[in-house]
Amino acid sequence: MNASQCKMARVGLGLGVRELAALADVSTNTITRFERGEVLYPRTVEAIRSALEAEGVEFIAENGGGVGVRLRKE
């Protein structure tokens, strides 16, 4: 997961920075820094990714069309 995927996923779910931070058990500053493109510890990125996946996000790998996200069907 990269910074743009994180922001796309968060916005797609209708979550604010504070809400995602609470779900991932990190600070709001951490989410903001990551979405700006700053490098975080891998375990922190994994916590954010896991929180987004638990909310229904699927991350799309580079497949010739670029990375992305989608929401799972309910």
PDB file of N, CA, C and O in Angstrom:
ATOM      1  N   MET A   1       0.856  -1.176   0.000  1.00  0.00           N
ATOM      2  CA  MET A   1       0.000   0.000   0.000  1.00  0.00           C
ATOM      3  C   MET A   1       0.895   1.230   0.000  1.00  0.00           C
ATOM      4  O   MET A   1       1.834   1.342   0.788  1.00  0.00           O
ATOM      5  N   ASN A   2       0.575   2.153  -0.911  1.00  0.00           N
ATOM      6  CA  ASN A   2       1.314   3.412  -0.918  1.00  0.00           C
ATOM      7  C   ASN A   2       0.415   4.540  -0.404  1.00  0.00           C
ATOM      8  O   ASN A   2      -0.746   4.319  -0.061  1.00  0.00           O
ATOM      9  N   ALA A   3       0.974   5.745  -0.358  1.00  0.00           N
ATOM     10  CA  ALA A   3       0.259   6.885   0.211  1.00  0.00           C
ATOM     11  C   ALA A   3      -1.033   7.201  -0.529  1.00  0.00           C
ATOM     12  O   ALA A   3      -2.053   7.482   0.101  1.00  0.00           O
ATOM     13  N   SER A   4      -1.005   7.159  -1.857  1.00  0.00           N
ATOM     14  CA  SER A   4      -2.218   7.494  -2.604  1.00  0.00           C
ATOM     15  C   SER A   4      -3.291   6.423  -2.433  1.00  0.00           C
ATOM     16  O   SER A   4      -4.478   6.742  -2.379  1.00  0.00           O
ATOM     17  N   GLN A   5      -2.888   5.159  -2.347  1.00  0.00           N
ATOM     18  CA  GLN A   5      -3.861   4.093  -2.097  1.00  0.00           C
ATOM     19  C   GLN A   5      -4.518   4.282  -0.727  1.00  0.00           C
ATOM     20  O   GLN A   5      -5.720   4.065  -0.576  1.00  0.00           O
ATOM     21  N   CYS A   6      -3.738   4.679   0.252  1.00  0.00           N
ATOM     22  CA  CYS A   6      -4.275   4.900   1.595  1.00  0.00           C
ATOM     23  C   CYS A   6      -5.342   5.990   1.562  1.00  0.00           C
ATOM     24  O   CYS A   6      -6.428   5.828   2.118  1.00  0.00           O
ATOM     25  N   LYS A   7      -5.022   7.091   0.909  1.00  0.00           N
ATOM     26  CA  LYS A   7      -5.975   8.195   0.857  1.00  0.00           C
ATOM     27  C   LYS A   7      -7.218   7.818   0.045  1.00  0.00           C
ATOM     28  O   LYS A   7      -8.338   8.145   0.439  1.00  0.00           O
ATOM     29  N   MET A   8      -7.025   7.131  -1.085  1.00  0.00           N
ATOM     30  CA  MET A   8      -8.175   6.706  -1.887  1.00  0.00           C
ATOM     31  C   MET A   8      -9.083   5.783  -1.080  1.00  0.00           C
ATOM     32  O   MET A   8     -10.306   5.913  -1.119  1.00  0.00           O
ATOM     33  N   ALA A   9      -8.479   4.857  -0.353  1.00  0.00           N
ATOM     34  CA  ALA A   9      -9.256   3.913   0.448  1.00  0.00           C
ATOM     35  C   ALA A   9     -10.007   4.633   1.558  1.00  0.00           C
ATOM     36  O   ALA A   9     -11.188   4.372   1.787  1.00  0.00           O
ATOM     37  N   ARG A  10      -9.320   5.539   2.244  1.00  0.00           N
ATOM     38  CA  ARG A  10      -9.944   6.265   3.351  1.00  0.00           C
ATOM     39  C   ARG A  10     -11.127   7.079   2.864  1.00  0.00           C
ATOM     40  O   ARG A  10     -12.201   7.044   3.463  1.00  0.00           O
ATOM     41  N   VAL A  11     -10.932   7.810   1.779  1.00  0.00           N
ATOM     42  CA  VAL A  11     -12.001   8.646   1.236  1.00  0.00           C
ATOM     43  C   VAL A  11     -13.137   7.781   0.688  1.00  0.00           C
ATOM     44  O   VAL A  11     -14.310   8.114   0.852  1.00  0.00           O
ATOM     45  N   GLY A  12     -12.784   6.673   0.040  1.00  0.00           N
ATOM     46  CA  GLY A  12     -13.798   5.767  -0.491  1.00  0.00           C
ATOM     47  C   GLY A  12     -14.704   5.196   0.591  1.00  0.00           C
ATOM     48  O   GLY A  12     -15.884   4.936   0.355  1.00  0.00           O
ATOM     49  N   LEU A  13     -14.145   5.005   1.769  1.00  0.00           N
ATOM     50  CA  LEU A  13     -14.928   4.505   2.896  1.00  0.00           C
ATOM     51  C   LEU A  13     -15.662   5.618   3.636  1.00  0.00           C
ATOM     52  O   LEU A  13     -16.483   5.358   4.515  1.00  0.00           O
ATOM     53  N   GLY A  14     -15.356   6.859   3.271  1.00  0.00           N
ATOM     54  CA  GLY A  14     -15.984   7.987   3.960  1.00  0.00           C
ATOM     55  C   GLY A  14     -15.401   8.224   5.345  1.00  0.00           C
ATOM     56  O   GLY A  14     -16.083   8.740   6.231  1.00  0.00           O
ATOM     57  N   LEU A  15     -14.140   7.848   5.531  1.00  0.00           N
ATOM     58  CA  LEU A  15     -13.488   8.021   6.826  1.00  0.00           C
ATOM     59  C   LEU A  15     -12.648   9.289   6.851  1.00  0.00           C
ATOM     60  O   LEU A  15     -12.020   9.652   5.857  1.00  0.00           O
ATOM     61  N   GLY A  16     -12.646   9.944   7.979  1.00  0.00           N
ATOM     62  CA  GLY A  16     -11.735  11.051   8.205  1.00  0.00           C
ATOM     63  C   GLY A  16     -10.418  10.523   8.731  1.00  0.00           C
ATOM     64  O   GLY A  16     -10.296   9.342   9.057  1.00  0.00           O
ATOM     65  N   VAL A  17      -9.438  11.399   8.813  1.00  0.00           N
ATOM     66  CA  VAL A  17      -8.125  11.016   9.325  1.00  0.00           C
ATOM     67  C   VAL A  17      -8.244  10.489  10.753  1.00  0.00           C
ATOM     68  O   VAL A  17      -7.626   9.482  11.099  1.00  0.00           O
ATOM     69  N   ARG A  18      -9.022  11.154  11.564  1.00  0.00           N
ATOM     70  CA  ARG A  18      -9.187  10.728  12.965  1.00  0.00           C
ATOM     71  C   ARG A  18      -9.811   9.336  13.058  1.00  0.00           C
ATOM     72  O   ARG A  18      -9.398   8.516  13.879  1.00  0.00           O
ATOM     73  N   GLU A  19     -10.803   9.079  12.216  1.00  0.00           N
ATOM     74  CA  GLU A  19     -11.470   7.775  12.249  1.00  0.00           C
ATOM     75  C   GLU A  19     -10.522   6.647  11.845  1.00  0.00           C
ATOM     76  O   GLU A  19     -10.490   5.596  12.484  1.00  0.00           O
ATOM     77  N   LEU A  20      -9.750   6.873  10.780  1.00  0.00           N
ATOM     78  CA  LEU A  20      -8.803   5.852  10.358  1.00  0.00           C
ATOM     79  C   LEU A  20      -7.718   5.656  11.413  1.00  0.00           C
ATOM     80  O   LEU A  20      -7.315   4.526  11.688  1.00  0.00           O
ATOM     81  N   ALA A  21      -7.254   6.732  11.992  1.00  0.00           N
ATOM     82  CA  ALA A  21      -6.231   6.629  13.040  1.00  0.00           C
ATOM     83  C   ALA A  21      -6.742   5.777  14.202  1.00  0.00           C
ATOM     84  O   ALA A  21      -6.004   4.950  14.739  1.00  0.00           O
ATOM     85  N   ALA A  22      -7.985   5.975  14.586  1.00  0.00           N
ATOM     86  CA  ALA A  22      -8.563   5.189  15.686  1.00  0.00           C
ATOM     87  C   ALA A  22      -8.663   3.712  15.303  1.00  0.00           C
ATOM     88  O   ALA A  22      -8.358   2.841  16.117  1.00  0.00           O
ATOM     89  N   LEU A  23      -9.088   3.424  14.067  1.00  0.00           N
ATOM     90  CA  LEU A  23      -9.210   2.036  13.616  1.00  0.00           C
ATOM     91  C   LEU A  23      -7.855   1.336  13.572  1.00  0.00           C
ATOM     92  O   LEU A  23      -7.754   0.149  13.882  1.00  0.00           O
ATOM     93  N   ALA A  24      -6.814   2.074  13.184  1.00  0.00           N
ATOM     94  CA  ALA A  24      -5.474   1.500  13.049  1.00  0.00           C
ATOM     95  C   ALA A  24      -4.665   1.598  14.336  1.00  0.00           C
ATOM     96  O   ALA A  24      -3.560   1.063  14.421  1.00  0.00           O
ATOM     97  N   ASP A  25      -5.214   2.282  15.336  1.00  0.00           N
ATOM     98  CA  ASP A  25      -4.524   2.486  16.616  1.00  0.00           C
ATOM     99  C   ASP A  25      -3.183   3.196  16.432  1.00  0.00           C
ATOM    100  O   ASP A  25      -2.160   2.804  16.992  1.00  0.00           O
ATOM    101  N   VAL A  26      -3.234   4.272  15.614  1.00  0.00           N
ATOM    102  CA  VAL A  26      -2.078   5.146  15.420  1.00  0.00           C
ATOM    103  C   VAL A  26      -2.554   6.585  15.604  1.00  0.00           C
ATOM    104  O   VAL A  26      -3.752   6.831  15.743  1.00  0.00           O
ATOM    105  N   SER A  27      -1.629   7.524  15.604  1.00  0.00           N
ATOM    106  CA  SER A  27      -2.019   8.924  15.779  1.00  0.00           C
ATOM    107  C   SER A  27      -2.529   9.511  14.462  1.00  0.00           C
ATOM    108  O   SER A  27      -2.224   9.007  13.381  1.00  0.00           O
ATOM    109  N   THR A  28      -3.302  10.575  14.573  1.00  0.00           N
ATOM    110  CA  THR A  28      -3.771  11.260  13.363  1.00  0.00           C
ATOM    111  C   THR A  28      -2.585  11.818  12.583  1.00  0.00           C
ATOM    112  O   THR A  28      -2.605  11.847  11.352  1.00  0.00           O
ATOM    113  N   ASN A  29      -1.561  12.257  13.293  1.00  0.00           N
ATOM    114  CA  ASN A  29      -0.358  12.774  12.645  1.00  0.00           C
ATOM    115  C   ASN A  29       0.305  11.693  11.787  1.00  0.00           C
ATOM    116  O   ASN A  29       0.850  11.990  10.724  1.00  0.00           O
ATOM    117  N   THR A  30       0.259  10.462  12.242  1.00  0.00           N
ATOM    118  CA  THR A  30       0.843   9.356  11.485  1.00  0.00           C
ATOM    119  C   THR A  30       0.121   9.171  10.154  1.00  0.00           C
ATOM    120  O   THR A  30       0.763   8.995   9.118  1.00  0.00           O
ATOM    121  N   ILE A  31      -1.202   9.209  10.178  1.00  0.00           N
ATOM    122  CA  ILE A  31      -1.978   9.086   8.932  1.00  0.00           C
ATOM    123  C   ILE A  31      -1.645  10.241   7.997  1.00  0.00           C
ATOM    124  O   ILE A  31      -1.408  10.030   6.808  1.00  0.00           O
ATOM    125  N   THR A  32      -1.628  11.437   8.517  1.00  0.00           N
ATOM    126  CA  THR A  32      -1.325  12.624   7.709  1.00  0.00           C
ATOM    127  C   THR A  32       0.064  12.529   7.091  1.00  0.00           C
ATOM    128  O   THR A  32       0.245  12.808   5.906  1.00  0.00           O
ATOM    129  N   ARG A  33       1.034  12.136   7.893  1.00  0.00           N
ATOM    130  CA  ARG A  33       2.404  12.003   7.386  1.00  0.00           C
ATOM    131  C   ARG A  33       2.478  10.962   6.277  1.00  0.00           C
ATOM    132  O   ARG A  33       3.130  11.183   5.257  1.00  0.00           O
ATOM    133  N   PHE A  34       1.810   9.825   6.475  1.00  0.00           N
ATOM    134  CA  PHE A  34       1.838   8.772   5.468  1.00  0.00           C
ATOM    135  C   PHE A  34       1.194   9.236   4.165  1.00  0.00           C
ATOM    136  O   PHE A  34       1.733   8.998   3.084  1.00  0.00           O
ATOM    137  N   GLU A  35       0.050   9.893   4.265  1.00  0.00           N
ATOM    138  CA  GLU A  35      -0.641  10.358   3.058  1.00  0.00           C
ATOM    139  C   GLU A  35       0.127  11.468   2.343  1.00  0.00           C
ATOM    140  O   GLU A  35      -0.111  11.715   1.161  1.00  0.00           O
ATOM    141  N   ARG A  36       1.038  12.137   3.036  1.00  0.00           N
ATOM    142  CA  ARG A  36       1.919  13.131   2.405  1.00  0.00           C
ATOM    143  C   ARG A  36       3.099  12.479   1.709  1.00  0.00           C
ATOM    144  O   ARG A  36       3.837  13.132   0.971  1.00  0.00           O
ATOM    145  N   GLY A  37       3.271  11.181   1.951  1.00  0.00           N
ATOM    146  CA  GLY A  37       4.359  10.465   1.297  1.00  0.00           C
ATOM    147  C   GLY A  37       5.566  10.205   2.175  1.00  0.00           C
ATOM    148  O   GLY A  37       6.587   9.721   1.687  1.00  0.00           O
ATOM    149  N   GLU A  38       5.474  10.515   3.460  1.00  0.00           N
ATOM    150  CA  GLU A  38       6.594  10.245   4.352  1.00  0.00           C
ATOM    151  C   GLU A  38       6.699   8.748   4.618  1.00  0.00           C
ATOM    152  O   GLU A  38       5.698   8.031   4.594  1.00  0.00           O
ATOM    153  N   VAL A  39       7.906   8.289   4.869  1.00  0.00           N
ATOM    154  CA  VAL A  39       8.159   6.874   5.125  1.00  0.00           C
ATOM    155  C   VAL A  39       7.851   6.551   6.582  1.00  0.00           C
ATOM    156  O   VAL A  39       8.286   7.255   7.493  1.00  0.00           O
ATOM    157  N   LEU A  40       7.095   5.475   6.788  1.00  0.00           N
ATOM    158  CA  LEU A  40       6.764   5.008   8.133  1.00  0.00           C
ATOM    159  C   LEU A  40       7.365   3.631   8.342  1.00  0.00           C
ATOM    160  O   LEU A  40       7.784   2.972   7.390  1.00  0.00           O
ATOM    161  N   TYR A  41       7.404   3.200   9.603  1.00  0.00           N
ATOM    162  CA  TYR A  41       7.837   1.835   9.899  1.00  0.00           C
ATOM    163  C   TYR A  41       6.895   0.858   9.199  1.00  0.00           C
ATOM    164  O   TYR A  41       5.690   1.098   9.133  1.00  0.00           O
ATOM    165  N   PRO A  42       7.439  -0.241   8.676  1.00  0.00           N
ATOM    166  CA  PRO A  42       6.584  -1.224   7.999  1.00  0.00           C
ATOM    167  C   PRO A  42       5.430  -1.717   8.867  1.00  0.00           C
ATOM    168  O   PRO A  42       4.331  -1.928   8.354  1.00  0.00           O
ATOM    169  N   ARG A  43       5.648  -1.904  10.161  1.00  0.00           N
ATOM    170  CA  ARG A  43       4.566  -2.394  11.030  1.00  0.00           C
ATOM    171  C   ARG A  43       3.447  -1.361  11.156  1.00  0.00           C
ATOM    172  O   ARG A  43       2.288  -1.727  11.351  1.00  0.00           O
ATOM    173  N   THR A  44       3.785  -0.068  11.047  1.00  0.00           N
ATOM    174  CA  THR A  44       2.775   0.981  11.109  1.00  0.00           C
ATOM    175  C   THR A  44       1.936   0.974   9.835  1.00  0.00           C
ATOM    176  O   THR A  44       0.711   1.086   9.887  1.00  0.00           O
ATOM    177  N   VAL A  45       2.603   0.841   8.698  1.00  0.00           N
ATOM    178  CA  VAL A  45       1.886   0.764   7.417  1.00  0.00           C
ATOM    179  C   VAL A  45       0.976  -0.459   7.414  1.00  0.00           C
ATOM    180  O   VAL A  45      -0.152  -0.392   6.925  1.00  0.00           O
ATOM    181  N   GLU A  46       1.457  -1.568   7.955  1.00  0.00           N
ATOM    182  CA  GLU A  46       0.649  -2.791   8.013  1.00  0.00           C
ATOM    183  C   GLU A  46      -0.577  -2.607   8.901  1.00  0.00           C
ATOM    184  O   GLU A  46      -1.647  -3.134   8.595  1.00  0.00           O
ATOM    185  N   ALA A  47      -0.433  -1.867   9.996  1.00  0.00           N
ATOM    186  CA  ALA A  47      -1.575  -1.609  10.880  1.00  0.00           C
ATOM    187  C   ALA A  47      -2.641  -0.791  10.154  1.00  0.00           C
ATOM    188  O   ALA A  47      -3.836  -1.050  10.296  1.00  0.00           O
ATOM    189  N   ILE A  48      -2.204   0.186   9.384  1.00  0.00           N
ATOM    190  CA  ILE A  48      -3.140   1.020   8.618  1.00  0.00           C
ATOM    191  C   ILE A  48      -3.813   0.180   7.537  1.00  0.00           C
ATOM    192  O   ILE A  48      -5.030   0.235   7.359  1.00  0.00           O
ATOM    193  N   ARG A  49      -3.007  -0.593   6.823  1.00  0.00           N
ATOM    194  CA  ARG A  49      -3.548  -1.449   5.760  1.00  0.00           C
ATOM    195  C   ARG A  49      -4.555  -2.443   6.320  1.00  0.00           C
ATOM    196  O   ARG A  49      -5.629  -2.623   5.746  1.00  0.00           O
ATOM    197  N   SER A  50      -4.227  -3.083   7.421  1.00  0.00           N
ATOM    198  CA  SER A  50      -5.122  -4.063   8.032  1.00  0.00           C
ATOM    199  C   SER A  50      -6.445  -3.429   8.451  1.00  0.00           C
ATOM    200  O   SER A  50      -7.507  -4.030   8.293  1.00  0.00           O
ATOM    201  N   ALA A  51      -6.375  -2.224   8.980  1.00  0.00           N
ATOM    202  CA  ALA A  51      -7.594  -1.514   9.389  1.00  0.00           C
ATOM    203  C   ALA A  51      -8.476  -1.231   8.177  1.00  0.00           C
ATOM    204  O   ALA A  51      -9.693  -1.402   8.241  1.00  0.00           O
ATOM    205  N   LEU A  52      -7.873  -0.805   7.084  1.00  0.00           N
ATOM    206  CA  LEU A  52      -8.641  -0.518   5.869  1.00  0.00           C
ATOM    207  C   LEU A  52      -9.230  -1.800   5.276  1.00  0.00           C
ATOM    208  O   LEU A  52     -10.378  -1.812   4.830  1.00  0.00           O
ATOM    209  N   GLU A  53      -8.445  -2.873   5.272  1.00  0.00           N
ATOM    210  CA  GLU A  53      -8.950  -4.141   4.746  1.00  0.00           C
ATOM    211  C   GLU A  53     -10.108  -4.665   5.603  1.00  0.00           C
ATOM    212  O   GLU A  53     -11.061  -5.240   5.078  1.00  0.00           O
ATOM    213  N   ALA A  54     -10.023  -4.469   6.902  1.00  0.00           N
ATOM    214  CA  ALA A  54     -11.112  -4.908   7.787  1.00  0.00           C
ATOM    215  C   ALA A  54     -12.400  -4.147   7.509  1.00  0.00           C
ATOM    216  O   ALA A  54     -13.491  -4.638   7.798  1.00  0.00           O
ATOM    217  N   GLU A  55     -12.275  -2.956   6.952  1.00  0.00           N
ATOM    218  CA  GLU A  55     -13.442  -2.145   6.610  1.00  0.00           C
ATOM    219  C   GLU A  55     -13.957  -2.433   5.202  1.00  0.00           C
ATOM    220  O   GLU A  55     -14.952  -1.845   4.777  1.00  0.00           O
ATOM    221  N   GLY A  56     -13.285  -3.337   4.472  1.00  0.00           N
ATOM    222  CA  GLY A  56     -13.784  -3.741   3.160  1.00  0.00           C
ATOM    223  C   GLY A  56     -12.992  -3.270   1.963  1.00  0.00           C
ATOM    224  O   GLY A  56     -13.481  -3.348   0.836  1.00  0.00           O
ATOM    225  N   VAL A  57     -11.790  -2.788   2.172  1.00  0.00           N
ATOM    226  CA  VAL A  57     -10.966  -2.317   1.062  1.00  0.00           C
ATOM    227  C   VAL A  57     -10.132  -3.470   0.515  1.00  0.00           C
ATOM    228  O   VAL A  57      -9.602  -4.288   1.267  1.00  0.00           O
ATOM    229  N   GLU A  58     -10.029  -3.515  -0.806  1.00  0.00           N
ATOM    230  CA  GLU A  58      -9.114  -4.438  -1.478  1.00  0.00           C
ATOM    231  C   GLU A  58      -8.101  -3.593  -2.229  1.00  0.00           C
ATOM    232  O   GLU A  58      -8.467  -2.679  -2.968  1.00  0.00           O
ATOM    233  N   PHE A  59      -6.829  -3.902  -2.036  1.00  0.00           N
ATOM    234  CA  PHE A  59      -5.767  -3.164  -2.711  1.00  0.00           C
ATOM    235  C   PHE A  59      -5.422  -3.855  -4.012  1.00  0.00           C
ATOM    236  O   PHE A  59      -5.274  -5.076  -4.049  1.00  0.00           O
ATOM    237  N   ILE A  60      -5.292  -3.085  -5.080  1.00  0.00           N
ATOM    238  CA  ILE A  60      -5.001  -3.598  -6.410  1.00  0.00           C
ATOM    239  C   ILE A  60      -3.536  -3.301  -6.714  1.00  0.00           C
ATOM    240  O   ILE A  60      -3.090  -2.155  -6.667  1.00  0.00           O
ATOM    241  N   ALA A  61      -2.803  -4.367  -7.025  1.00  0.00           N
ATOM    242  CA  ALA A  61      -1.377  -4.219  -7.337  1.00  0.00           C
ATOM    243  C   ALA A  61      -1.190  -3.637  -8.735  1.00  0.00           C
ATOM    244  O   ALA A  61      -2.124  -3.589  -9.536  1.00  0.00           O
ATOM    245  N   GLU A  62       0.019  -3.203  -9.006  1.00  0.00           N
ATOM    246  CA  GLU A  62       0.385  -2.714 -10.336  1.00  0.00           C
ATOM    247  C   GLU A  62       0.125  -3.838 -11.332  1.00  0.00           C
ATOM    248  O   GLU A  62       0.652  -4.940 -11.180  1.00  0.00           O
ATOM    249  N   ASN A  63      -0.676  -3.564 -12.337  1.00  0.00           N
ATOM    250  CA  ASN A  63      -1.012  -4.586 -13.335  1.00  0.00           C
ATOM    251  C   ASN A  63      -1.015  -3.992 -14.733  1.00  0.00           C
ATOM    252  O   ASN A  63      -1.761  -4.426 -15.611  1.00  0.00           O
ATOM    253  N   GLY A  64      -0.183  -3.013 -14.917  1.00  0.00           N
ATOM    254  CA  GLY A  64      -0.137  -2.337 -16.204  1.00  0.00           C
ATOM    255  C   GLY A  64      -1.005  -1.100 -16.247  1.00  0.00           C
ATOM    256  O   GLY A  64      -0.802  -0.225 -17.089  1.00  0.00           O
ATOM    257  N   GLY A  65      -1.975  -1.018 -15.345  1.00  0.00           N
ATOM    258  CA  GLY A  65      -2.861   0.129 -15.293  1.00  0.00           C
ATOM    259  C   GLY A  65      -2.635   0.990 -14.073  1.00  0.00           C
ATOM    260  O   GLY A  65      -3.328   1.990 -13.881  1.00  0.00           O
ATOM    261  N   GLY A  66      -1.686   0.621 -13.255  1.00  0.00           N
ATOM    262  CA  GLY A  66      -1.397   1.371 -12.031  1.00  0.00           C
ATOM    263  C   GLY A  66      -2.065   0.751 -10.819  1.00  0.00           C
ATOM    264  O   GLY A  66      -3.027  -0.009 -10.928  1.00  0.00           O
ATOM    265  N   VAL A  67      -1.525   1.100  -9.660  1.00  0.00           N
ATOM    266  CA  VAL A  67      -2.089   0.590  -8.397  1.00  0.00           C
ATOM    267  C   VAL A  67      -3.404   1.271  -8.123  1.00  0.00           C
ATOM    268  O   VAL A  67      -3.691   2.338  -8.667  1.00  0.00           O
ATOM    269  N   GLY A  68      -4.211   0.645  -7.266  1.00  0.00           N
ATOM    270  CA  GLY A  68      -5.500   1.242  -6.933  1.00  0.00           C
ATOM    271  C   GLY A  68      -6.143   0.552  -5.748  1.00  0.00           C
ATOM    272  O   GLY A  68      -5.513  -0.244  -5.052  1.00  0.00           O
ATOM    273  N   VAL A  69      -7.396   0.868  -5.536  1.00  0.00           N
ATOM    274  CA  VAL A  69      -8.185   0.252  -4.457  1.00  0.00           C
ATOM    275  C   VAL A  69      -9.600   0.022  -4.972  1.00  0.00           C
ATOM    276  O   VAL A  69     -10.040   0.656  -5.932  1.00  0.00           O
ATOM    277  N   ARG A  70     -10.293  -0.882  -4.327  1.00  0.00           N
ATOM    278  CA  ARG A  70     -11.714  -1.066  -4.589  1.00  0.00           C
ATOM    279  C   ARG A  70     -12.355  -1.527  -3.292  1.00  0.00           C
ATOM    280  O   ARG A  70     -11.686  -2.027  -2.388  1.00  0.00           O
ATOM    281  N   LEU A  71     -13.665  -1.346  -3.224  1.00  0.00           N
ATOM    282  CA  LEU A  71     -14.409  -1.782  -2.052  1.00  0.00           C
ATOM    283  C   LEU A  71     -15.042  -3.125  -2.352  1.00  0.00           C
ATOM    284  O   LEU A  71     -15.613  -3.321  -3.426  1.00  0.00           O
ATOM    285  N   ARG A  72     -14.944  -4.061  -1.403  1.00  0.00           N
ATOM    286  CA  ARG A  72     -15.556  -5.376  -1.579  1.00  0.00           C
ATOM    287  C   ARG A  72     -17.060  -5.247  -1.665  1.00  0.00           C
ATOM    288  O   ARG A  72     -17.660  -4.380  -1.029  1.00  0.00           O
ATOM    289  N   LYS A  73     -17.660  -6.112  -2.451  1.00  0.00           N
ATOM    290  CA  LYS A  73     -19.113  -6.174  -2.512  1.00  0.00           C
ATOM    291  C   LYS A  73     -19.614  -6.706  -1.180  1.00  0.00           C
ATOM    292  O   LYS A  73     -18.986  -7.568  -0.566  1.00  0.00           O
ATOM    293  N   GLU A  74     -20.733  -6.193  -0.748  1.00  0.00           N
ATOM    294  CA  GLU A  74     -21.311  -6.652   0.516  1.00  0.00           C
ATOM    295  C   GLU A  74     -22.240  -7.809   0.299  1.00  0.00           C
ATOM    296  O   GLU A  74     -22.817  -8.326   1.256  1.00  0.00           O
TER     297      GLU A  74
END
